Amino acid sequence: MASILISLIFIISFSPAIAGISNVESDINDLQTYIVYVQEPKHGNFSKEIDLESWYHSFLPASISSNSIDDDHQSRMVHCYRHVISGFAARLTAEEVKVMETKSGFISAHVENTLQLHTTHTPRFLGLHQNSGFWKDSNFGKGVIIGVVDSGIGPTHPSFGDKDMPPPPAKWRGKCEFAGGAGCNNKIIGARNFLNKSEPPTDNEGHGTHTSSTAAGTFVNGANILGQANGTAVGMAPLAHLAMYKACDDYNGTCPESSVSAALDAAIEDGVDVLSLSIGLGPYQHKEFHANAIAIAAFKAVKKSIFVSISAGNWGPKPFSVVNDAPIKWYYYNRFIPLRIGPKVTNRPL
């Protein structure tokens, strides 16, 4: 009898604790990354990044302190944005979002979308010639800074040599996160990793290297594939500077929307002139503009006179196969700015 009584006491004493542990595990498993939009503060812009973070932290439920850590030892606050949106990305439960909706200044929140990567004689196909005409007259993009948001870059690729390249423009404020800056030169003037900040922005599978060389690869004579198709490999702006913002997993080809937004935010801050993105939703996936952080970020960039080029998608031609379907042209400062690039519009069928 005594042993039964002791057993009952044990069960009564420890059951709440066990239930509490179960609830914590359930809450952790329910965490998702949300993009949260809030009103800009009435007192104006924040001069310090820490002040901006404090403002965003004030929207999190009281149960989450600014120093809260989950079981993966990662902060619940994922990214704080300064330029692309007034808002942040945070790991939250649906219940926590409901609590946040009651706070003054809250606008909306949605679970981040997962984007996908989209994938040699283009100049000649477009009628561009190295020694005459528009291409030469444009100085081959000399002095322009192209920011590429992709899967990283292979800095040793011959397309990124900096022979005859001038130093970066004085306005450039970017960073090179290759060890000791060894992966950067006067061609690749910046490289950052927003997917995993503890790793260099190296491209392991080639997509980011490919898109970067297409945009601004320098002249490489004698390029070929196993001895075939010998010729000159060159990008559209061979004398332009490149800045890589890694926001995509080069092994599975996915790009978290929160990381892409953070990359775009940094690119605007760094002083790029052009933004190039060959990423987007999967086939026939469409989001309303208010739930499409990339469309909103691109619009903010355009308002700062940055030209934004985004791929139309890898599918089609069929109805609704264009996945980056924000307005095809935005009217700004009395001019239309085209934004969509169709990768299959060439004179060579595959």
Buried (B, 14 or more C-beta within 10 A) or exposed (E): EEEEEEEEEEEEEEEEEEEEEEEEEEBEEEBEBBBBBBEEBEEEEBEEEEEBBEBBBEBBBEEBEEEEEBEEEEBBBBBBBBBBBBBBBBBBBEEBBEBBEEEEEBEBBBBBBBBBBBEBBEBBEEEBEBEEEEBEEBEBBBEBBBBBBBBBBBBEBBBBBBEEBEEBEEEBEBBBBBEEEEBBBBBBBBBBBBBEEEEBBBBEBBBBBBBBBBBBBBBBEEBEEEEEEEEBBBBBBBBBBBBBBBBBBBEEBBBBBBBBBBBBBBBBEBBBBBBBBBBBBBBBBEBEEEBBBBBBBBBBBBEEEBBBBBBBBBBBEEEEBBBBBBEEEBEEEEEEBEBBBEBEEEEEEE
